[in-house]
Amino acid sequence: MTAHVRQGEAFAAARPPLHRHLAADAVSRRVAGWTAVGAVSSRCVHAGGAACPA
């Protein structure tokens, strides 16, 4: 379990905190999906954009 936590911390540290979203079922409250936006490029021409995985 410790390795999983470390990987999660590295994942979280590499992404902006305000761009993490969770989808949950309204009745069962079970997680249906999630997403976290990360930097895709250090080039200034891509500033303000987000990429979706294919």
Contacts in CASP RR format, 6 or more apart in sequence:
PFRMAT RR
TARGET T0000
AUTHOR 0000-0000-0000
METHOD contacts of the structure
MODEL  1
MTAHVRQGEAFAAARPPLHRHLAADAVSRRVAGWTAVGAVSSRCVHAGGA
ACPA
11 36 0 8 1.000
12 36 0 8 1.000
14 38 0 8 1.000
14 39 0 8 1.000
15 36 0 8 1.000
15 37 0 8 1.000
15 38 0 8 1.000
16 37 0 8 1.000
16 38 0 8 1.000
19 36 0 8 1.000
19 37 0 8 1.000
19 38 0 8 1.000
19 50 0 8 1.000
20 34 0 8 1.000
20 35 0 8 1.000
20 36 0 8 1.000
20 37 0 8 1.000
21 34 0 8 1.000
21 35 0 8 1.000
21 36 0 8 1.000
22 31 0 8 1.000
22 33 0 8 1.000
22 34 0 8 1.000
23 31 0 8 1.000
23 32 0 8 1.000
23 33 0 8 1.000
23 34 0 8 1.000
24 30 0 8 1.000
24 31 0 8 1.000
24 32 0 8 1.000
24 33 0 8 1.000
25 32 0 8 1.000
37 50 0 8 1.000
38 50 0 8 1.000
38 51 0 8 1.000
40 46 0 8 1.000
40 49 0 8 1.000
40 50 0 8 1.000
40 51 0 8 1.000
END
